[in-house]
Amino acid sequence: QVQLVESGGGLVQAGGSLRLSCAASGTIFRINTMGWYRQAPGEQRALVATISSGGSPYYVDSVKGRFTISRDRGKNTVYLQMDSLKPEDTAVYYCAMIISGENPYWGQGTQVTVSS
């Protein structure tokens, strides 16, 4: 059983920054990929970024150069640093742990609102 708890969301003006955190607890497999997804109102949940167990990041084009994903294995925590935020980044952001052969584990989500 894995529990993921996100924090760090909030309201920010366009051009501002936020840092999201996701703390994992429970039975954590050593080899896993962590990811951030987001869901805007009326839209499906979509991938934002992932980071492999080896630390290799992946970003969707819309956030490249603005967002940075990182992980602290000692703290079982993954971060998403979001800079140069745009109103279109407004969404509920979800943390996910992806383990081969299992369904992904999800956090409860944290709201990010970017005002213009």
C-alpha contacts under 8 A as a table, 3 or more apart, distances in Angstrom:
res1	aa1	res2	aa2	distance
1	Q	26	G	5.68
1	Q	27	T	5.46
2	V	24	A	6.90
2	V	25	S	5.84
2	V	26	G	4.73
2	V	27	T	5.55
2	V	28	I	6.48
2	V	105	Y	6.79
3	Q	24	A	5.63
3	Q	25	S	5.20
3	Q	26	G	6.06
3	Q	105	Y	7.60
3	Q	106	W	7.80
3	Q	107	G	7.07
4	L	22	C	6.26
4	L	23	A	5.62
4	L	24	A	4.62
4	L	25	S	6.61
4	L	95	C	7.04
4	L	96	A	7.56
4	L	105	Y	7.55
4	L	106	W	6.39
4	L	107	G	4.60
4	L	108	Q	7.56
5	V	22	C	5.35
5	V	23	A	5.28
5	V	24	A	6.64
5	V	95	C	7.85
5	V	107	G	5.42
5	V	108	Q	6.70
5	V	109	G	7.92
6	E	20	L	6.95
6	E	21	S	5.49
6	E	22	C	4.30
6	E	23	A	6.55
6	E	94	Y	7.31
6	E	95	C	6.67
6	E	107	G	6.34
6	E	108	Q	7.02
6	E	109	G	6.21
6	E	110	T	6.19
7	S	20	L	5.73
7	S	21	S	5.25
7	S	22	C	6.48
7	S	110	T	6.30
8	G	18	L	6.97
8	G	19	R	5.84
8	G	20	L	4.49
8	G	21	S	6.12
8	G	110	T	7.35
9	G	18	L	7.03
9	G	19	R	7.51
9	G	20	L	6.22
9	G	110	T	5.37
9	G	111	Q	5.28
9	G	112	V	4.95
9	G	113	T	7.96
10	G	18	L	7.84
10	G	110	T	7.99
10	G	111	Q	6.14
10	G	112	V	5.05
10	G	113	T	6.14
11	L	112	V	6.16
11	L	113	T	4.73
11	L	114	V	5.91
11	L	115	S	7.34
12	V	16	G	6.05
12	V	17	S	7.21
12	V	18	L	7.68
12	V	112	V	7.95
12	V	113	T	6.34
12	V	114	V	5.03
12	V	115	S	6.26
13	Q	16	G	5.57
13	Q	85	L	7.67
13	Q	114	V	5.35
13	Q	115	S	4.75
13	Q	116	S	6.17
14	A	84	S	6.96
14	A	85	L	5.34
14	A	86	K	5.04
14	A	87	P	6.25
14	A	114	V	5.68
14	A	115	S	5.66
14	A	116	S	5.32
15	G	83	D	7.01
15	G	84	S	4.15
15	G	85	L	4.87
15	G	86	K	6.40
16	G	83	D	6.13
16	G	84	S	5.50
16	G	85	L	5.52
17	S	81	Q	7.48
17	S	82	M	5.39
17	S	83	D	4.40
17	S	84	S	6.26
17	S	85	L	6.18
18	L	81	Q	6.20
18	L	82	M	5.25
18	L	83	D	6.75
19	R	79	Y	6.83
19	R	80	L	5.57
19	R	81	Q	4.39
19	R	82	M	5.90
20	L	79	Y	5.51
20	L	80	L	4.99
20	L	81	Q	6.42
20	L	82	M	7.89
21	S	77	T	6.77
21	S	78	V	5.88
21	S	79	Y	4.55
21	S	80	L	6.55
22	C	77	T	5.39
22	C	78	V	5.22
22	C	79	Y	6.29
22	C	95	C	6.29
22	C	107	G	7.94
23	A	75	K	7.58
23	A	76	N	6.01
23	A	77	T	4.46
23	A	78	V	6.74
24	A	28	I	7.56
24	A	76	N	5.43
24	A	77	T	6.04
25	S	28	I	6.78
25	S	76	N	7.28
29	F	32	N	6.38
29	F	99	I	7.57
30	R	53	S	7.55
31	I	53	S	5.51
31	I	99	I	7.19
32	N	52	S	6.61
32	N	53	S	5.34
32	N	97	M	6.64
32	N	98	I	5.69
32	N	99	I	5.00
32	N	100	S	7.47
33	T	50	T	6.78
33	T	51	I	5.75
33	T	52	S	4.45
33	T	53	S	5.54
33	T	97	M	5.91
33	T	98	I	5.04
33	T	99	I	6.62
34	M	50	T	5.61
34	M	51	I	5.43
34	M	52	S	6.50
34	M	53	S	7.79
34	M	78	V	7.13
34	M	95	C	7.37
34	M	96	A	5.71
34	M	97	M	4.66
34	M	98	I	6.09
35	G	47	L	7.67
35	G	48	V	7.51
35	G	49	A	5.61
35	G	50	T	4.01
35	G	51	I	6.24
35	G	95	C	5.81
35	G	96	A	5.08
35	G	97	M	6.44
35	G	98	I	7.64
36	W	47	L	6.43
36	W	48	V	5.48
36	W	49	A	5.37
36	W	50	T	6.31
36	W	80	L	7.57
36	W	93	Y	6.76
36	W	94	Y	5.64
36	W	95	C	4.70
36	W	96	A	6.18
37	Y	45	R	6.46
37	Y	46	A	5.34
37	Y	47	L	4.37
37	Y	48	V	4.98
37	Y	49	A	7.05
37	Y	93	Y	5.68
37	Y	94	Y	5.08
37	Y	95	C	6.39
37	Y	96	A	7.50
38	R	45	R	5.44
38	R	46	A	5.41
38	R	47	L	6.54
38	R	48	V	6.66
38	R	91	A	5.80
38	R	92	V	5.43
38	R	93	Y	4.26
38	R	94	Y	5.84
39	Q	43	E	6.18
39	Q	44	Q	5.85
39	Q	45	R	4.30
39	Q	46	A	6.23
39	Q	91	A	5.21
39	Q	92	V	5.26
39	Q	93	Y	6.55
40	A	43	E	5.39
40	A	44	Q	7.30
40	A	45	R	7.45
40	A	90	T	6.53
40	A	91	A	4.24
40	A	92	V	6.36
41	P	91	A	7.04
47	L	60	V	7.16
48	V	59	Y	6.08
48	V	60	V	5.65
48	V	63	V	7.21
49	A	57	P	7.12
49	A	58	Y	5.37
49	A	59	Y	4.41
49	A	60	V	6.31
49	A	69	I	6.78
50	T	57	P	5.65
50	T	58	Y	5.17
50	T	59	Y	6.74
50	T	69	I	7.07
51	I	54	G	7.82
51	I	55	G	5.61
51	I	56	S	5.32
51	I	57	P	4.33
51	I	58	Y	6.31
51	I	69	I	6.75
51	I	70	S	6.96
51	I	71	R	7.66
52	S	55	G	5.03
52	S	56	S	5.17
52	S	57	P	6.57
53	S	56	S	7.52
55	G	70	S	7.46
55	G	71	R	7.42
57	P	69	I	6.67
57	P	70	S	7.77
59	Y	63	V	6.53
59	Y	64	K	5.80
60	V	63	V	5.93
60	V	64	K	6.41
61	D	64	K	5.27
63	V	66	R	5.39
63	V	67	F	5.59
64	K	67	F	6.23
65	G	68	T	7.80
66	R	82	M	6.14
66	R	83	D	5.12
66	R	84	S	6.01
66	R	85	L	7.61
67	F	80	L	6.68
67	F	81	Q	5.47
67	F	82	M	4.48
67	F	83	D	6.00
68	T	79	Y	7.97
68	T	80	L	5.64
68	T	81	Q	5.00
68	T	82	M	6.60
69	I	78	V	7.27
69	I	79	Y	5.62
69	I	80	L	4.59
69	I	81	Q	6.37
70	S	78	V	5.72
70	S	79	Y	5.24
70	S	80	L	6.64
71	R	76	N	7.50
71	R	77	T	5.72
71	R	78	V	4.12
71	R	79	Y	6.00
72	D	75	K	5.47
72	D	76	N	5.91
72	D	77	T	5.31
72	D	78	V	6.24
73	R	76	N	4.76
73	R	77	T	6.56
74	G	77	T	7.88
82	M	85	L	6.54
85	L	89	D	6.51
85	L	114	V	6.79
86	K	89	D	5.40
86	K	90	T	7.60
86	K	114	V	6.16
86	K	115	S	7.82
86	K	116	S	7.57
87	P	90	T	5.64
87	P	113	T	7.35
87	P	114	V	4.68
87	P	115	S	5.71
87	P	116	S	5.96
88	E	114	V	7.57
89	D	112	V	7.60
89	D	113	T	7.49
89	D	114	V	6.73
90	T	111	Q	7.84
90	T	112	V	5.41
90	T	113	T	4.59
90	T	114	V	5.46
91	A	111	Q	6.09
91	A	112	V	5.52
91	A	113	T	6.61
92	V	109	G	5.87
92	V	110	T	5.38
92	V	111	Q	4.35
92	V	112	V	5.98
93	Y	109	G	5.29
93	Y	110	T	5.26
93	Y	111	Q	6.19
93	Y	112	V	6.94
94	Y	106	W	6.78
94	Y	107	G	5.82
94	Y	108	Q	6.71
94	Y	109	G	4.43
94	Y	110	T	6.63
95	C	106	W	5.84
95	C	107	G	5.30
95	C	109	G	6.98
96	A	104	P	6.39
96	A	105	Y	5.45
96	A	106	W	4.62
96	A	107	G	6.44
97	M	104	P	5.68
97	M	105	Y	5.13
97	M	106	W	6.71
98	I	102	E	7.52
98	I	103	N	7.28
98	I	104	P	4.80
98	I	105	Y	6.67
99	I	102	E	5.63
99	I	103	N	7.34
99	I	104	P	6.65
